[in-house]
Amino acid sequence: MLHPVLERERRTVAAYLSAGAHRLQSLLPRVEHDADIEALHQFRVELRRIRTGLMAQRGALPLADAVDLVAECRWLAGRGSGLRDLDVFQHRLTEYLEPDIGADAQPLRCLRADLARLRSSARRQLLGSLRSRRAHALVARLQALGELQVAAPGWPDLPTAGAALWRSYRRVRRLGKAIDASSPPEHLHELRKRCKRLRYQLEMYAGAFDDDELPNMARRLRKLQNVLGDYQDFHTHAALLCELRARAVDSGAPDAAYLALIERMLAALDERSVAARARFASRFAQFNDRKHHQRRRRLFAPDPRLARPMIGSGGYCHARVSGERIGLPVGKVVCVGRNYAAHAAELGNAVPEVPLLFIKPPSAVVDMAPQIRIPGERGAVHHELEIAVLIGRELRAATPEEAWAGIAGMGLAIDLTLREQQDALKAKAHPWEIAKGFDGACPLSPFVPLDPALDLAALETRLVVNGRRRQHGISAQMLTPIIELLCYASRQFSLWPGDVVLTGTPAGVGPLAPGDRIVAELEGLVRVQAEIV
């Protein structure tokens, strides 16, 4: 069972990437037929969106080649950059002309002819790339984005939305605050690229947050992007005019009127660049508003319930019987003492009036198979076989219905106990966590999903050591049944996703020694064989 935060985020990312791949496919014919200049622009935007989505997941997706797709999307988008620059220049050309220059003026006709020749060359280059095997293979591979399964292995084990947005947002702030009057155009261009990435991430993760700060942030970012886009256009178009001027001079017989037109346009672009820089300062100040910054910090902060290690001692991670990893962190282990009357009696203990709870730390959790390592020179190590309940969602003062819904899996645990140390500590009325919480003190089996038809009062456990049965219990013998135990524990402290609750051990506990071979069984559900070392 996925934590709701993880499930919602995965669905959001999968839907975003799938929609991007679909839009890309529909735009391809329009780009090939040169239907309009916006088709190419949107085509490149979709490639950048897909690339941003893949990068935000750090290549962790149920795809075999997610990282390679990022590079291929960058390649194809780059093949159209020259044509896009020329289209924008031609679209904005009249902005750069002085009023006294007529549309039929000879220098302007020459300029348009030169631009048309450059565009024709850039378009041939793009078409060659679009019709290549490499591009066809990329488009075909991108269709797999429409088939991403939320429950498939390969996704990140922790939520990425907050961390990705916070990382990109801080990068934008850092770059923006560093820009001053002496900053070269390349610095503003880098900031613009980072703004695009952040904006696409805001689009992608919008469905993962219930907060109006994301659309508000996107609006402010769009205004900042528009200013940076203008500045980039002016800088790129000035470079293009300089290239045309150099070609005219190199021809050996430059037209003076043509060169004069270029000089006047360069002067106009320079004025616009200065004005765009001035607008940038105010737009960035609006985006970087202190009140909104504090709100974003709170919004993107990692969820403490999930920001915990996914890997425990010895490489342990929660897993299904099938071997599939469960996307939950390794949390605390909540244990209950004397939950079987016969076990309390065999140790000479009184039956408690309420559940006797104690906790093993996450460092105690290890795999039950193929080997269980017990500490040497610390006295007798006893086995206590128990049913283990994996928590899949937060439980706090849970109702029975909430407790049932919060179970992510059922399995087995062996509560290893340093019995001599425990007895000595109990005799002094001291806490005995060191006898229960040492590293490796909680071997866990794989888990099976909770079947709605499963009778939690009819679960049968067995532990066989060297061919002889040591422990046998039925959950109906529990003094506090499983669901009631979860409710009680959740009233004492929150149970978080990835925590495990042990439900008590039946009679028959005893020592283990290196070389022993055990078989632990939750009848009909889980069976584990292990060697004691």
N, C-alpha and C positions, 0 to 999 in steps of 0.2 A: 504494500500500500504506500503510495507516494504521499509525502506531506503536501497539504493543499497549496502551500506557497510554491513548491517545486512544480506541482502539476499545472497550476495556472500559468506559471512562467513558461514551461515547456510548450503548452498549447499556444501561447502568445507568439513565441518564436517560430514554431512550426507554421502557424497561419501566416505570419509575415513573410517568411521565406517562400512558402507555397504561392502566395499571391504575387510576389515579385517574379517568380519563375513564369507564372501564367501571363502576367503583363508583358514580360520580355518576349515571350513567344508571339503574342499578338502584335507587338510593335515591329517585329523583324521584317514582314513584307512591306510595311510603310517605309522603313529605312532603305530597303533595297530598291524601291521604286522612287525614292526621293520625293515622297508625297508632300512633305512640308518640313520646315527646319525644326519644328518642335518634336517631330518623331525621333530624330537622332538624339536630341537633348534628353527626351524621356527614356530612350533606350540606354543611354549611358548612365542616367540616374538609377534605373533599375539594377544595372550591373553594380553600381556603387552601393546600393541598398543591400543587395545580396551579399556583397563582399563584407560590408559592415556587420551584417548579421552573423556571418560565419566567423569573423574576427572577434566579435564580442563573446562568442562561445569558446574562444581559444582553441578552435579545431575539435572541440568535444561535442560531437553529434553522432547519431547512428548512421554515419556515412563513412565509407572506407577511405575517401579521398577529400575530406573537407578542407584540409590545409592546401592541397593542390588547387582546389577550386578557387581559392582566394587569388592565387597568382594568375590563373587563367582569366578570371573576371577582370583583373587589373590590365592584363594584356589587351583584351578585346576593347575595353573602354578607352584605353590609350590610343588604339588605332583610329578612333574617330575624333581625337582632340583637335587635330589640325583643321579638319573640315568644320567642326563646331566653332572654332575661333573665327574662321572666315565668314561663316553664316552670321554670327553676332556682329562682326565688323560691318558687313553689308547692311544689316538691319539698322545699325546705329549710325551709319555713315552721314546721314543728313544732319545729325546732332553736331557733328564736328565741322560742318561747313558754315562759312560766313554768309549772311543774307544776300550779298551781292554776287554770289557765284550761281549762275544759272544752271539748270539741269542739263542743258545741251552744250555747256562750255566744253571746249576741246580738251583741256587738261582733265576735267572730270570724266569725260568719256574714255580717255586713256587709262585713268585709274580704274574705272569699272572693268575695262577690258583686261587689265592685269590681274585684278581680283578674280575675274571669271576663269582665267587660265590657271591660276593657283587653285581655285576651287575644283576645277575639273581634274587636276592632278591628285588632289587630296581625296576626291571621291573615288577615283580609280583605285587608290591605295586601300580605302575602306572596303570597297566591294570585293577586292581581291582577298582581303582578310575574312569578310563575312562568308564568302563562298569556299573558303578553305576547309580541308578536312578537320583541322584543329578547331575552327569555330563550330562546325557541325557537331563535332564530338562534345564540345563544351555545352552547347544548347541541349543536346540529348541528356547529358549528365545532370544538368540543372533541373530537368523534369523530375528527377528523383526527389527533389525538395518537396514536391507535392505529396509524397508518400511517407513523410516522417511520422513515426509512431511515438507517442508520448511515453509509452512504457518500454520502448526498446532500449537495450543496453547501449552505452556510448555517450549518453548525455552527461553534463557535469553533475557531480554528486551534491553540489551546493548551489543555492541560487546565485545567478550571475548578474541579474538586472541591476541591483543597487550598486554592486562593486564596479560594474562596467560603466554605468552612468557617472558615478562619483569619480572614477579614474579619468574619463574623458572630460568631464566638467572641470576638474582641477587643472587638466592640461590646458584647456581653453583659457581659464583664468590666468594661469601662469604666463602663457604666451602673450595674452592681451595686456597684462600689467607691465610687461617688459618693453612694449612698443612705445617709442617716442619719436620726436621729429627726425632723429638721425637714423632710425631703423631702415634698413634696405627693403625694397619691395618684396624680396624673397621671404622676409619674416611675416609680412602681412599675408602673403600667399599661403604660407604654412598654417597660419592661424585660420584662414578661410577653409582649408582642407579639414582642419580639426573641428571647426564649427559644423561642417557638413556631416562629419562622422557622428558628432554628438546629436545633431538633429535627426539623423536616420535612426540612431539608437532610441531617441525619445519616441519616434514613431513606432518602432518595433515593440518597445516595452510598455507602451501606453496602457495596454490591457492588463498589465501586471500590477498596476497601482490604482488605488481608489483615492485620487487626490487631484485637485485642479491645478496643482503647481506644475505638472508636466506640460499641459497645453499652454499655460501661462509662460513657462520657460521657453517653449518652442516658439511662441510669438515674439518674444524679446530676441531670441536667437535669430529668427528670420530677418528681423530688422537689422541686426548686426551683420548678418550674411549679405544682405542687399548692398550695404555700404562697401563691404569688402569685395563683393562681386563687381561693383562699379569700378573700384580702384584697380582690380585685376584686369578688367576689360580695357581700361584706359592704358595700363602699362603694356598689355599684350598688343593692343592696336598700335601703340607708338612704336613698339619693336617691329611690327609688320611694315609700317610706313618707312622705318629706317632701312629695312631690307629692300623695299621697292626703290628707295632713293639710291641705295648702293648699286642695285642692278642697272638703274638708269645711267648712273655715272660710269659704270663699267662698260656700258654699251659704246662709249666713245663719242656719242652725239646726243647728250641729254637735252631734253626740251626744257627751256628755262621756265616756261609757264607751269609745266608739270612739277618741276622741283619747287617752284614758289608755292604751289598749292599744297604740296606735302609739308613744307615748312610752316605754313599757316595752320594746317591741321595739327601738326605737332605742338604748336604753341597753344592751340585750343585744348588739346589733351592734357598738356602740362597744367593748365589752369584748373581743369576738372579734377586732376589727380590731387592737387593741393586742397581743393574744396572737399574731396572725398576723405582725405586724411583728417580734416577738421571735423567732419561729421562723425568719423569713427570714434573720436574721443568721447563724444556725448552718448553715442549708441552703446559703447562698451560700458560706460558708467551706469547706464540704465540696466544693462544686463547684469552687471556686477553689484547691484544694489545689496547693501548689507542685510536688510531684512529678508530678502529672498535667498541670500546665501545661507543664512542660518536655517531657513526652512528646508532648503535642499539638503543640507547636512543631516538634518533629522530624518528626512524622507529616504535618503539613500544609505543610511547607516545599516550595516548588516544585521540580520535577525539573530540575536544571541542564542535563540533556541537551535539554530541550524549552523551557526558559525563555530562548529566544533570538529575535531578530527574525524575523518571517515575511516581511518585505519587505527586499529588498536594494537596491543602488544603482539609481537611476532607476525605482524602483517594481517591480523584479523580484520575482517569486515563482515557486517551482517549480510547473509546470503540465503537464497532459497535452496531447497533440497536439490533442485535442478542445477545448481551451481551459479545461477544468475545473482549478481550483486543487488542488494537492496539499497536504494538511495537514501539511507538514513545514517546520521553520525553515530559513533560509538559513545554512548552516554553512561550514566551511573547505573548500578545494579541495585535495585531495592529488594531486600530479602526479608522473609518473615520466619521467626523462630517458633518452634513447637506448634506447628499448625496441624500436626497429626498427633493424637493423644498417645498412641503406642510409642512414637519416637520420644516424646517427652518422658514417658515412663521408663524407657530403656536407659536414659541418662540420669534418671532420678530427679527430674525437674517437675515442678508444678505446672499445670496447664494455665496459661495466662488468661485473664478475663477479656483482654482486648489484644489484637494482633501485636506481636513483639517485633518491631521493625528495626533493621539496621541496613547499612549501605556499604557496598563494595565499590571502589573507585573504577573508572574506565580502564585503568592500567591493569586491573585484575582479569580483564576479559581476554581470552585466547580461544583458538579453535580447539574443539574436542578431539579432532582426528587430524593426522594419523597417530600422533603421540601426545601424551600429557606429561609434562615435566613437573616433578614434585621437588620441593627444596630438600636438600640434605642437611644433616646435622642440626635440625630444628625440632627433632622429636617426631612422634607419630603424625602422619598425614591421613586424615579420614575422608572417605567419600560420603557425600550426601546427595543422592540423585533427586532432582526436582524438575517440575514442569516450569518452563521459561516462557514468559509472555513478552513479546516485542511490542513496544508502544509506537504507534504510527502518527498520532496527533496529540497536541497538548491536552492534558487532563488536569483540571483544577476544580476540586470539590465536585467531581463528576457524578452524574446520575447513572443508574445502571445502563440506560440506553446509550449514554455518552461513553461509558466505559467499554461497552461492547464494540461500538463504532471506532474506538481508539486502538483496537488491537490490530497490529500489522502482521502478526504471525505467531504461531505456537511452535515451541521446540523443547529442547532439554538442556539442563545445566547440571554440572556437578559442583556443588558448593564444597570446595576443598577446605579443610579445617585443620589447623595445627592444634590438635586436641589437648596435648599436654600444656601448651602455652595458654590455651583458652581456659582450662581448668585452674591453672595457677592464677590467672588474672581475675577470674570470677571469685576465687577464694578470698582475694584481697578487695573485692567489690570495685575493681578497676574496669574501665572499658576494655573490650577484647577485639577491637578492630584489627590489630596487627595479626591476630590468629585467623582472621577471615578475609582480610583485604590485601594480602601480599600479591606481588606480581604473579599472574598466572593462576590466581585462586578461583577463577570462574570460567572453566572450559564450557563453551557453548556449542550446541549443534546447529546445523542449518535449520531454517524455519519453514513452516508450511502456512499458506494463507488460511485465514479463519473461514471455515465453511459455515454459512448461516444455519445449516441443519445440524451442526456439531453440538452434541450434548456435553457441556463442560463439566457435568457432574459424573460422567462415565468414562473419563480418561484413565487409562491404565498404564502404569510405568513399571519397568523391570530393569534391574542392573545385575548382570552376570559377571563374576570375576573368576577367571581361570576355569570356566566351565561350570561354576556353581552359582546358583542364584543367591544373591546377598540381600537385595531389596525388591519389594513388590508392593505397589500401592494403587489405590483407586481414588480418584479425586472426590468421590462422594464421602470419603473418610475425613476430608479437610474440615477443621473446626470453623474456619472462615472460607467460604467458597470463593472461587476465582474472581467473579465480578464484584462481589462484596469487598474482597480484598483490594481490588483496584480503586473502588470508590473510597475506601478508608484511607489508603495510602495517598490518594490525590487530595484528601482533606488536610493531610499533614504537610505536604510539600508538592509542588507542581511536578507532574510527570511530563517529560519532554520527548519529542520524537527521537527515537534511537535509544531511549532508556529501556531497561529490561527489568521485569518484576519476576522474582522467583517465589514460588507458591508454597514452599515448605517440603520437607522430606519425610517419607514414611520410615518405619522402623527398619533396622538392619544395617545401620551405618557401621563402618569398620575401617581398618587401616589398609593402605595401599603400599606397594613396594615396587622398586624398579624390576622390570621383567614381567609384571602382571599384565594380563590381557583382559580387557573388559568389553562387554557389549551392553550398550545403553539403548533402551527402546521405549518409545511412546507408541503404544500398540496401534498399528494401522497407519501411522503417520510418519514417524521418524525412527531410524535405526542407525546407530553409529558404533563402529568398532575402533578401538584404540589400544595402544601399548603404553604402559607406564614406564617412563625413563627418569 
